[in-house]
Amino acid sequence: MSIKTSRTEKITNFFIIWGVICLLSIVVLIGRGKRWFSNSFTYYSIFKKGDGLSKGMPIYVNGVPVGVLDTYKLDGNNNIAIKISIYEEHGQRVRKGSVIRLVAPLLGSKTLEIIPGNVNDAQLANTSYITPYDSEDGKKILLEKMSEMTVSTAENIMVNVSNIVQRLNEPSGPLFSNLENFKTITNNISKISDKLLTNQQRIDNIFKYAEDTTENMNVISRSLRQSSFFNDKNAKKGKSSIDLNESYDPYKKGK
């Protein structure tokens, strides 16, 4: 007996299968990003203090992430027992003489760092113990590592200082170039100052000439006003004056 499937059921089954495939693809992608399907090496260590520890925090070697912190808990001596996972491709970097420490940067959260041992030493086996930074052995190893790093850093600093001094002593170096530029700038400033002083004298002369001109104009204006006043006064006197030698005849017609 054959079972007939309707068109709607076929479409529904197709979308269900497609959804399952998409979901599995997403899980695989997330798993690859989270390294769910990757092999890893497991190591243990014991810290005296666990300030800043958090599950899943990254572990670095020279700034490169190589693993994560799986778990941590208090042991019977009230120390912090930690379990870490190192990615398979970085497992060979964890060798005898390696030290694990908790790093607190100026900015950001704390991280775990593994200071690897000598490359000629054997690789630590899976589930081995890594020396912690706050133990006596860890302090000795770190002191030796820091001494090597300090010497290397000091050598680099001396080389850089020597190169800088050599460049500064060169006639075409930045120091002499800057001195020459400074000399040119100083000369330009001196010329500008001289021009400003000369222009200031000219401006003072212009203001003085303007003041003298204004004063002369005031004198001329006063003279003109006085002259106009006397002329008007004399004119009025001439019109109102009567010749006493003539006989006055009010009926006399004007000529």
Contacts in CASP RR format, 6 or more apart in sequence:
PFRMAT RR
TARGET T0000
AUTHOR 0000-0000-0000
METHOD contacts of the structure
MODEL  1
MSIKTSRTEKITNFFIIWGVICLLSIVVLIGRGKRWFSNSFTYYSIFKKG
DGLSKGMPIYVNGVPVGVLDTYKLDGNNNIAIKISIYEEHGQRVRKGSVI
RLVAPLLGSKTLEIIPGNVNDAQLANTSYITPYDSEDGKKILLEKMSEMT
VSTAENIMVNVSNIVQRLNEPSGPLFSNLENFKTITNNISKISDKLLTNQ
QRIDNIFKYAEDTTENMNVISRSLRQSSFFNDKNAKKGKSSIDLNESYDP
YKKGK
28 37 0 8 1.000
30 36 0 8 1.000
31 37 0 8 1.000
32 38 0 8 1.000
35 87 0 8 1.000
38 87 0 8 1.000
38 88 0 8 1.000
39 88 0 8 1.000
40 67 0 8 1.000
40 85 0 8 1.000
40 86 0 8 1.000
40 87 0 8 1.000
40 88 0 8 1.000
41 85 0 8 1.000
41 86 0 8 1.000
41 88 0 8 1.000
41 91 0 8 1.000
41 94 0 8 1.000
41 124 0 8 1.000
41 126 0 8 1.000
42 70 0 8 1.000
42 83 0 8 1.000
42 84 0 8 1.000
42 85 0 8 1.000
42 86 0 8 1.000
42 126 0 8 1.000
42 127 0 8 1.000
43 83 0 8 1.000
43 84 0 8 1.000
43 86 0 8 1.000
43 94 0 8 1.000
43 100 0 8 1.000
43 124 0 8 1.000
43 126 0 8 1.000
43 127 0 8 1.000
43 128 0 8 1.000
43 129 0 8 1.000
43 130 0 8 1.000
44 81 0 8 1.000
44 82 0 8 1.000
44 83 0 8 1.000
44 84 0 8 1.000
44 127 0 8 1.000
44 128 0 8 1.000
44 129 0 8 1.000
44 130 0 8 1.000
45 81 0 8 1.000
45 82 0 8 1.000
45 84 0 8 1.000
45 100 0 8 1.000
45 129 0 8 1.000
45 130 0 8 1.000
45 131 0 8 1.000
45 132 0 8 1.000
46 75 0 8 1.000
46 79 0 8 1.000
46 80 0 8 1.000
46 81 0 8 1.000
46 82 0 8 1.000
46 132 0 8 1.000
46 135 0 8 1.000
47 53 0 8 1.000
47 79 0 8 1.000
47 80 0 8 1.000
47 82 0 8 1.000
47 102 0 8 1.000
47 132 0 8 1.000
47 134 0 8 1.000
48 79 0 8 1.000
48 80 0 8 1.000
48 132 0 8 1.000
48 134 0 8 1.000
49 80 0 8 1.000
49 134 0 8 1.000
50 72 0 8 1.000
50 80 0 8 1.000
50 102 0 8 1.000
51 102 0 8 1.000
51 110 0 8 1.000
52 102 0 8 1.000
52 109 0 8 1.000
52 110 0 8 1.000
53 69 0 8 1.000
53 72 0 8 1.000
53 80 0 8 1.000
53 82 0 8 1.000
53 102 0 8 1.000
53 110 0 8 1.000
54 69 0 8 1.000
54 109 0 8 1.000
55 69 0 8 1.000
55 70 0 8 1.000
55 71 0 8 1.000
55 72 0 8 1.000
56 68 0 8 1.000
56 69 0 8 1.000
56 70 0 8 1.000
57 68 0 8 1.000
57 69 0 8 1.000
57 109 0 8 1.000
57 110 0 8 1.000
57 111 0 8 1.000
57 112 0 8 1.000
58 65 0 8 1.000
58 67 0 8 1.000
58 68 0 8 1.000
58 111 0 8 1.000
58 112 0 8 1.000
59 65 0 8 1.000
59 66 0 8 1.000
59 67 0 8 1.000
59 68 0 8 1.000
59 69 0 8 1.000
59 84 0 8 1.000
59 86 0 8 1.000
59 100 0 8 1.000
59 111 0 8 1.000
59 112 0 8 1.000
59 113 0 8 1.000
59 114 0 8 1.000
60 66 0 8 1.000
60 103 0 8 1.000
60 111 0 8 1.000
60 112 0 8 1.000
60 113 0 8 1.000
60 114 0 8 1.000
61 90 0 8 1.000
61 93 0 8 1.000
61 113 0 8 1.000
61 114 0 8 1.000
61 115 0 8 1.000
61 116 0 8 1.000
63 113 0 8 1.000
64 90 0 8 1.000
66 86 0 8 1.000
66 87 0 8 1.000
66 90 0 8 1.000
66 91 0 8 1.000
66 93 0 8 1.000
66 114 0 8 1.000
67 84 0 8 1.000
67 85 0 8 1.000
67 86 0 8 1.000
67 87 0 8 1.000
67 90 0 8 1.000
68 84 0 8 1.000
68 85 0 8 1.000
69 82 0 8 1.000
69 83 0 8 1.000
69 84 0 8 1.000
69 112 0 8 1.000
70 83 0 8 1.000
70 84 0 8 1.000
70 85 0 8 1.000
71 82 0 8 1.000
71 83 0 8 1.000
72 80 0 8 1.000
72 81 0 8 1.000
72 82 0 8 1.000
72 83 0 8 1.000
73 80 0 8 1.000
73 81 0 8 1.000
74 80 0 8 1.000
74 81 0 8 1.000
75 81 0 8 1.000
84 100 0 8 1.000
84 112 0 8 1.000
84 130 0 8 1.000
86 93 0 8 1.000
86 94 0 8 1.000
86 114 0 8 1.000
91 123 0 8 1.000
92 123 0 8 1.000
93 114 0 8 1.000
93 116 0 8 1.000
94 114 0 8 1.000
94 116 0 8 1.000
94 123 0 8 1.000
94 124 0 8 1.000
94 130 0 8 1.000
95 116 0 8 1.000
95 117 0 8 1.000
95 118 0 8 1.000
95 119 0 8 1.000
95 121 0 8 1.000
95 122 0 8 1.000
95 123 0 8 1.000
95 124 0 8 1.000
96 117 0 8 1.000
96 118 0 8 1.000
96 121 0 8 1.000
96 122 0 8 1.000
96 123 0 8 1.000
96 124 0 8 1.000
97 117 0 8 1.000
97 118 0 8 1.000
97 121 0 8 1.000
97 131 0 8 1.000
97 141 0 8 1.000
98 114 0 8 1.000
98 115 0 8 1.000
98 116 0 8 1.000
98 117 0 8 1.000
98 124 0 8 1.000
98 130 0 8 1.000
98 131 0 8 1.000
99 114 0 8 1.000
99 115 0 8 1.000
99 117 0 8 1.000
99 130 0 8 1.000
99 131 0 8 1.000
99 132 0 8 1.000
99 133 0 8 1.000
99 138 0 8 1.000
99 141 0 8 1.000
99 142 0 8 1.000
99 145 0 8 1.000
100 112 0 8 1.000
100 113 0 8 1.000
100 114 0 8 1.000
100 115 0 8 1.000
100 130 0 8 1.000
100 131 0 8 1.000
100 132 0 8 1.000
100 133 0 8 1.000
101 112 0 8 1.000
101 113 0 8 1.000
101 115 0 8 1.000
101 132 0 8 1.000
101 133 0 8 1.000
101 134 0 8 1.000
101 142 0 8 1.000
102 110 0 8 1.000
102 111 0 8 1.000
102 112 0 8 1.000
102 113 0 8 1.000
102 133 0 8 1.000
103 110 0 8 1.000
103 111 0 8 1.000
103 112 0 8 1.000
103 113 0 8 1.000
104 110 0 8 1.000
105 111 0 8 1.000
114 130 0 8 1.000
115 141 0 8 1.000
115 142 0 8 1.000
115 145 0 8 1.000
124 130 0 8 1.000
131 137 0 8 1.000
131 138 0 8 1.000
131 141 0 8 1.000
132 138 0 8 1.000
133 139 0 8 1.000
133 142 0 8 1.000
167 173 0 8 1.000
167 174 0 8 1.000
167 175 0 8 1.000
168 174 0 8 1.000
168 175 0 8 1.000
169 175 0 8 1.000
170 176 0 8 1.000
242 248 0 8 1.000
END
